[in-house]
Amino acid sequence: MSADAVTVETTFGPVRGSRDADVDVWRGIPFAAPPVGPLRWRRARDPQPWTQPRDATGFGPVCPQPTMPVIDLGPGTTSDEDCLYLNIWSPAGAAAEGERRPVLVWLHGGAYICGSGSQPLYDGTALVRASLDEELPAVVVTLNYRMGALGFAHFGDLTGAEAAFDANCGLSDVVQALRWVRANIERFGGDPDRVTVFGESAGGGLVTTLLAVPAAEGLFARAIAQSSPATSIYDHERGVRHTELLLSELHAPEGATAEQLRGLPVAALVTASTRVFNDVPIRYPGTIAYAPVVDGDLVPRDPVEAIQAGDAHDVPLMIGTNRDETSLFKWMKAPLMPVTQEQVGAMFDLIAQEQPELAIPPEDQVSGAYRGRSSAKSMGISRDLAFRMPALWIAEAHSRRAPVHLYRYDWATPLFRVLGIGATHATELPYVWGNPASTKLDISYRLGGRKTGAKVRRRMQQRWLGFAAGGDPVADSPALWQPYTTDGQHSLLIGAEDTAVTELDRNLLRAWGSDVLSFR
């Protein structure tokens, strides 16, 4: 195979990738100018063009971030502020043959502070091969975006130079990447009119936020939100409060100029970001340090409110959560999620204190929807306020204007059930991507379940690929996944076998009500 076979001319210059049997791969393509120096805390903009073929066989650097034991960035990974790169996997020869395949653009999770599009878990080779096996050939794109203080610090007028900083820089990176995909993906064998943006956790939060971002109109045709913390979108005041904590950790002098802040070493920013990340959920239970902010511009209003008002992009949506979302956080003993009765109580007190006008359901009404010991109830309440109820509130509203497919992921290996982890946060990812750990060091199947897991993987990939291809998430299963309606409340339980159900969450809707509970 000649180098020309995998060399593609983009709008900014040629890139040369590689071929792995039946999949062509391009890694480390810059989709934006390096956000360094005067571009730190500025929204993404076009990269400088180049003329010679650019080597696209290795991943670009990831956004500087703290080390997280649960996130494997891959061997030899480097980090740098110059991190705005994307990666493409396409059926071999699709670019040269001018094919137009559906495109899936992935937004990684990591609490808006860690992760990358180059994590081994998100290697697109297996998903593209699955698309070929299912005769639903697709193109897969992953990308990096700025995180932590670099991506989501909201300075407001803290420094007296409000015009010197942009809000939602990390979100702007995603919009810029989608613009790049819109302009270039046909050259890689993709269909710019069939782009599905999908993401999990923080990535899922970006997906639901994009539904209400005017600048993203026309950049994607469908959306998949997995475990989206959709209501973790903050107002100006909370964004500034968290950035004040950051400046305090940095020991920034009062009245520090934009130039002084842009001159701070990136290592100092990461260290301070991490301290604030750990501190905020303790000070303000139920909140996280970094997230998109309603800035009146890129994000003109709260996304869930926009969806409820019918002011969102009317694209087909797949949305869902995992049955045991919060067990991971209890197991990690992390303060990120309130999982004890005291923490949950403090979370409700904070909502009531900050939004006295909000109609918060009585505690006995909410707790009455949950069974078991107080600890189990607390974890259920935390899970549903953070993940399940936002998914339901969005499904209820968005289904009035566009097709919505709601799911709950229930599958867990026997070992995960014994350990009490169950179908916790992010455990669906290996099955969507087809990249479950398979070495002798992997403990997931220590007590069996591998054959069933392979069947779960195939059905999930069939459904995700089918939705991206034409909006119909069908699979080799008798369970017919019907679109959600406010009357029928159809949803799909993904388990050892898939089960189509109705009114799965009616008791939760009764207990929590239709008023969206969130922090501002």
C-alpha positions, 0 to 999 in steps of 0.5 A, a space after each residue: 500500500 502506498 502512502 498516497 492511499 491514506 493521504 487526505 487533503 483537508 481544508 487546512 492541509 494534507 494528512 497521512 494516516 495508516 492502514 490496519 487491515 480493514 480500517 484506515 486510521 488518522 491520529 493527531 489531526 489538529 482541528 484548532 490553533 494551539 490554545 497557548 500563550 495569548 490564546 489561553 482562555 480564548 475560544 477555539 479558532 482555526 489552525 494555521 494551514 500547512 502544505 506538506 503532508 502531516 504525519 497522522 500516525 500518532 496521537 497528539 498530546 492530551 490536555 494537562 490533567 491530574 492522574 486518575 487511577 480509573 482512567 487509563 490514558 495509554 502508554 507513552 501518553 504526553 500532555 500539553 496545552 497544545 492538545 486540540 487534536 482529533 482522530 479518525 477511523 474509517 473503513 479501508 478505502 472509503 476515503 479514496 472511493 468517495 463513500 459517505 458513511 454515517 459518522 459517530 463523533 465521541 466526547 469522552 467523560 472524566 468530570 470535565 477534568 480528565 480523560 482524552 479521545 486517545 484512551 485505549 478504551 476509545 480505539 475506534 478500530 473495533 467499532 468500525 470493524 463491528 460496523 462492517 460486520 453488521 453491514 452498517 459501515 461507519 466512520 468514528 471520530 474521537 477528540 480532545 477538549 480543554 478541561 479543568 481550569 483551562 477549559 471551564 474557568 469562568 472569570 467574569 469580571 474577577 480580574 477587572 478585564 472581563 473582555 480578556 477571557 472567554 467562557 466555556 473554552 472547552 465547549 467551544 473546542 467541541 463546537 470547533 471540532 464539529 465544524 471541522 468534521 462538517 467541512 472535512 469528514 466527506 474526504 475520509 469517507 463520512 457523510 457530513 449530513 449523518 453525524 451523530 455526536 455521542 458521549 458519556 458522563 461529562 461527555 454526555 453532559 456536553 452532548 445535552 448542552 450542545 442540544 441548546 447551543 445555537 452555534 452547534 446548529 446543523 453540525 450534528 443530525 443525531 445525539 446519544 447521551 450516556 449518563 449525562 449530568 445534564 443539570 450540572 450547568 451553572 450560572 455566572 455566580 457559581 462559575 465565578 465562585 469556583 474560579 475565585 477558589 482557583 485564584 486563591 489556590 494559585 495565590 494570585 495577587 488581587 488585580 492580577 492581569 490577564 497577562 500574569 494569569 496566562 503566564 502561570 505554569 500549566 503545572 501550577 494550574 493543574 495542581 490548583 484545579 485538582 485541589 478545587 475539584 476535590 474541595 468543591 463537592 465537600 463545600 457544596 455537596 452535589 456540585 462539581 468544580 468544572 462544567 459549562 456555564 450559562 454565559 448568555 452567548 455560547 450557552 444562552 440559557 440553561 440547556 434543560 430549560 431550553 429543551 423544555 421550552 422547545 428551544 433546542 435542536 430538534 434532532 433524534 436523541 438516544 439517552 439513558 443511564 446505568 442502574 447502579 451509577 453511584 456505586 463506583 463513587 462509594 467504592 472509590 470513597 470519592 467526594 464527587 457524589 453524595 452517597 451518604 444520608 448526611 451528604 444527601 441531606 446537605 445537598 438538598 439543604 444547599 438547593 433550598 438555600 440557593 433557590 428558595 423559590 424552587 418547589 422541592 418535593 418533600 423528603 418523605 415523598 422522594 424517599 418513599 420511592 426507594 426501598 432498602 436501608 438508608 444507605 441504599 436510599 441515599 445512593 438511589 436519590 443521589 443517582 437519580 438527581 444527578 443522572 436518571 431524573 435529568 434523562 427523564 426530564 429531557 426525554 419527556 420534553 424532547 420527545 414532543 419535538 423529536 424521536 427519543 429512545 430512552 434506555 437503562 443499562 443493567 448488565 453486570 458481570 457476576 464478579 461486579 455483582 458479587 462486589 456490589 458494583 453492579 452496572 455502575 457508572 461507565 461500565 457500559 463503555 467497553 460494550 459500546 466500543 468493543 474494547 473490554 479488557 481481555 488480558 490475564 490481568 483483567 478481573 471483569 470475567 473472573 467469575 464468568 460471564 464472558 459469553 453473555 458479555 459478548 452478546 451484550 456488546 454485539 446488541 449494543 453496537 448494533 443499536 448504536 450503529 443503527 441509530 447513527 445510520 438512520 435513527 433506528 436502534 434495532 438489534 438481534 433481539 425480540 425486544 422492540 425499542 420503541 420511541 419514548 412518549 409521555 403517555 407510553 413511556 417506552 424504554 429499553 432495559 439492556 441486560 443479559 437479554 434486552 427487555 422492552 418496558 413501559 412506565 419504568 420510571 413512572 414512580 420516579 416522575 411522581 416522586 420527583 415531579 416535573 420541576 427540574 432540580 438543579 444547581 445554578 
